[in-house]
Amino acid sequence: MKTKEIYLIRHGETDYNRKGIVQGSGVDTDLNDLGRSQAQAFFEKYQHIPFKKVYTSVLKRAIQSVSGFLSLGLPHEKYAGLNEISWGHREGQRITPEEDAYYHSVLAAWADGEDYLRIDGGESPADVQARQKPVIDTIISRPEEDVILVCMHGRAIRILLSLLAETPLRDMDQYEHTNLCLYKLEYDGKKFTIVAHNDIQHLHKLTHLMH
């Protein structure tokens, strides 16, 4: 028996996404035109869902991605615990070949199980999971909120899904994501089950804009 449904989405596209500039938790960018179109397309597909509450990070790109739902008057709570991972000194920088090599060396270390390794000046996956857990505990403690919408960020979603599905952080890259994708989860009071992975059916009409 499911006691809670969670619709978990990644924010829509920003110009930094398009240009390959590192965002992270320290860069508070706005959605671009495509990102706003993605948010509107998701809203049009799912506005009929009886969401009891909307949860987001504190970053503008996440809040803007659910603006349609907020315009309906749905209750909204934002938590820094849902922010993107801090990429440290690299935030706001365009990725050079040297930076890319370092970044991939860190990803490789995480995949080898070194989930306490922090990127220079930033956070580790274990750090992020530790700040996500109190938010999830709060959400679980509210059984009356049986259907909720959560909007956050790519790497943070991978880390959160590892927590909820009880899979090792070393395997977090199995949780692929694109801008304004949907992961749907069901909670039965004891465990979470992922019932939709990286779903972008709602974006199909935007295909011509996304290339």
C-alpha positions as CSV (number, residue, x, y, z in Angstrom):
1,M,0.0,0.0,0.0
2,K,1.4,3.4,-1.0
3,T,1.2,6.1,1.6
4,K,2.9,8.9,-0.3
5,E,3.7,9.8,-3.9
6,I,6.6,12.0,-4.7
7,Y,7.0,13.7,-8.0
8,L,10.7,14.7,-8.1
9,I,11.8,17.0,-10.9
10,R,15.1,18.6,-11.9
11,H,14.9,22.3,-12.7
12,G,14.6,23.6,-16.3
13,E,17.5,24.8,-18.5
14,T,19.5,27.8,-17.6
15,D,22.0,29.7,-19.8
16,Y,24.8,28.2,-17.7
17,N,23.5,24.7,-18.5
18,R,23.6,25.6,-22.2
19,K,27.1,27.1,-22.1
20,G,28.7,24.4,-19.9
21,I,29.4,26.7,-17.0
22,V,29.5,25.1,-13.5
23,Q,26.5,26.2,-11.3
24,G,26.3,24.3,-8.0
25,S,24.8,25.7,-4.9
26,G,26.7,28.9,-5.0
27,V,25.4,30.2,-8.3
28,D,21.8,31.4,-8.3
29,T,20.8,31.5,-12.0
30,D,17.5,32.1,-13.7
31,L,15.8,29.7,-16.2
32,N,16.3,30.7,-19.8
33,D,13.5,30.8,-22.4
34,L,13.8,27.0,-23.0
35,G,13.8,26.3,-19.2
36,R,10.6,28.4,-18.8
37,S,9.0,26.4,-21.7
38,Q,10.0,23.2,-20.1
39,A,8.5,24.3,-16.8
40,Q,5.3,25.3,-18.6
41,A,5.1,21.9,-20.4
42,F,5.5,20.0,-17.2
43,F,2.8,22.2,-15.6
44,E,0.4,21.6,-18.5
45,K,0.9,17.8,-18.2
46,Y,0.6,17.5,-14.4
47,Q,-1.5,20.4,-13.1
48,H,-4.3,18.0,-12.5
49,I,-2.4,16.1,-9.9
50,P,-3.7,16.9,-6.4
51,F,-0.4,18.0,-4.9
52,K,-0.6,18.9,-1.2
53,K,2.6,20.8,-1.1
54,V,5.6,21.9,-3.2
55,Y,9.1,21.5,-1.9
56,T,12.1,23.1,-3.5
57,S,15.7,24.1,-2.9
58,V,16.2,27.8,-2.1
59,L,17.7,28.5,-5.6
60,K,15.8,30.5,-8.2
61,R,16.0,28.0,-11.0
62,A,14.2,25.4,-8.9
63,I,11.5,27.8,-7.6
64,Q,10.9,29.2,-11.1
65,S,10.5,25.6,-12.5
66,V,7.4,25.1,-10.3
67,S,6.0,28.6,-10.7
68,G,2.8,27.3,-12.4
69,F,2.0,25.2,-9.4
70,L,2.7,28.0,-7.0
71,S,0.4,30.3,-9.0
72,L,-2.4,27.8,-8.0
73,G,-1.8,28.7,-4.4
74,L,-0.2,25.5,-3.4
75,P,1.8,25.6,-0.1
76,H,5.5,25.9,-0.7
77,E,8.5,25.2,1.5
78,K,12.1,25.7,0.4
79,Y,15.1,24.1,2.0
80,A,18.8,24.7,1.6
81,G,19.2,21.0,2.3
82,L,17.8,20.4,-1.2
83,N,20.3,22.7,-2.9
84,E,22.7,21.4,-5.5
85,I,26.1,20.1,-4.4
86,S,28.7,22.8,-3.9
87,W,31.3,22.5,-6.7
88,G,33.6,24.8,-4.7
89,H,36.1,27.0,-6.6
90,R,34.7,25.8,-9.9
91,E,31.3,27.5,-9.6
92,G,30.6,30.1,-12.2
93,Q,33.6,29.0,-14.3
94,R,33.5,27.7,-17.8
95,I,34.9,24.1,-17.9
96,T,38.5,24.0,-19.3
97,P,40.1,20.7,-20.4
98,E,42.1,20.7,-17.2
99,E,39.1,21.3,-15.1
100,D,37.2,18.6,-16.9
101,A,40.0,16.1,-16.2
102,Y,40.0,17.0,-12.5
103,Y,36.2,16.8,-12.4
104,H,36.2,13.3,-14.0
105,S,38.9,12.2,-11.6
106,V,36.7,13.2,-8.7
107,L,33.7,11.4,-10.3
108,A,35.8,8.3,-10.7
109,A,36.9,8.4,-7.0
110,W,33.2,8.7,-6.0
111,A,32.4,5.7,-8.2
112,D,35.2,3.8,-6.4
113,G,33.4,4.4,-3.1
114,E,35.2,7.6,-1.9
115,D,31.9,9.4,-1.2
116,Y,33.5,11.5,1.6
117,L,35.9,13.1,-1.0
118,R,35.2,16.8,-1.3
119,I,35.8,18.6,-4.6
120,D,38.2,21.6,-3.9
121,G,36.4,24.1,-1.8
122,G,33.1,22.2,-2.1
123,E,31.1,19.3,-0.8
124,S,31.3,15.5,-1.0
125,P,28.2,13.3,-1.8
126,A,28.2,12.2,1.8
127,D,28.0,15.9,2.9
128,V,25.0,16.5,0.6
129,Q,23.2,13.3,1.7
130,A,23.7,14.4,5.4
131,R,21.9,17.7,4.7
132,Q,19.2,16.0,2.6
133,K,18.2,13.5,5.3
134,P,16.5,16.0,7.7
135,V,14.4,17.3,4.9
136,I,13.3,13.8,3.9
137,D,12.6,13.0,7.6
138,T,10.3,16.1,7.7
139,I,8.5,15.0,4.5
140,I,8.0,11.5,5.8
141,S,6.7,12.9,9.1
142,R,3.7,14.5,7.3
143,P,1.4,11.6,6.2
144,E,-1.4,14.1,5.4
145,E,0.8,15.2,2.4
146,D,0.2,12.1,0.4
147,V,1.1,13.6,-2.9
148,I,4.0,16.2,-3.2
149,L,6.1,17.8,-5.8
150,V,9.8,18.3,-5.2
151,C,12.1,20.4,-7.5
152,M,15.9,20.3,-7.1
153,H,19.1,19.8,-9.0
154,G,21.0,17.1,-11.0
155,R,23.8,15.8,-8.8
156,A,21.6,16.4,-5.7
157,I,18.9,14.3,-7.3
158,R,21.4,11.4,-7.9
159,I,22.4,11.6,-4.2
160,L,18.9,11.8,-2.9
161,L,17.7,8.9,-5.0
162,S,20.6,6.9,-3.6
163,L,19.3,7.7,-0.1
164,L,15.7,6.9,-0.8
165,A,16.3,3.8,-2.8
166,E,19.0,2.6,-0.4
167,T,21.6,2.2,-3.1
168,P,25.3,3.0,-2.5
169,L,26.5,6.5,-3.4
170,R,29.2,4.9,-5.6
171,D,26.3,3.8,-7.9
172,M,24.6,7.2,-8.0
173,D,25.3,7.9,-11.7
174,Q,22.8,5.2,-12.6
175,Y,20.2,7.9,-11.9
176,E,20.3,9.8,-15.2
177,H,18.7,13.1,-15.5
178,T,17.9,15.9,-18.0
179,N,16.5,19.3,-17.5
180,L,12.9,19.2,-16.2
181,C,12.9,15.3,-16.1
182,L,10.6,13.5,-13.7
183,Y,11.3,10.8,-11.2
184,K,8.2,9.4,-9.5
185,L,8.5,7.6,-6.2
186,E,6.0,5.7,-4.0
187,Y,6.5,5.3,-0.3
188,D,4.7,2.5,1.6
189,G,5.6,3.7,5.1
190,K,8.9,1.7,5.1
191,K,10.6,2.0,1.8
192,F,10.6,4.1,-1.4
193,T,10.2,2.6,-4.8
194,I,11.1,4.4,-8.0
195,V,8.2,4.0,-10.5
196,A,9.3,6.4,-13.2
197,H,12.9,7.2,-14.2
198,N,14.1,10.3,-16.0
199,D,10.7,10.7,-17.6
200,I,10.6,13.5,-20.2
201,Q,7.4,12.6,-22.1
202,H,5.9,16.0,-21.2
203,L,8.8,17.7,-23.1
204,H,8.2,15.9,-26.5
205,K,6.5,18.9,-28.0
206,L,9.7,21.0,-27.3
207,T,12.1,18.6,-29.1
208,H,12.6,21.1,-31.9
209,L,13.8,23.7,-29.3
210,M,16.2,21.4,-27.4
211,H,18.9,20.9,-30.1
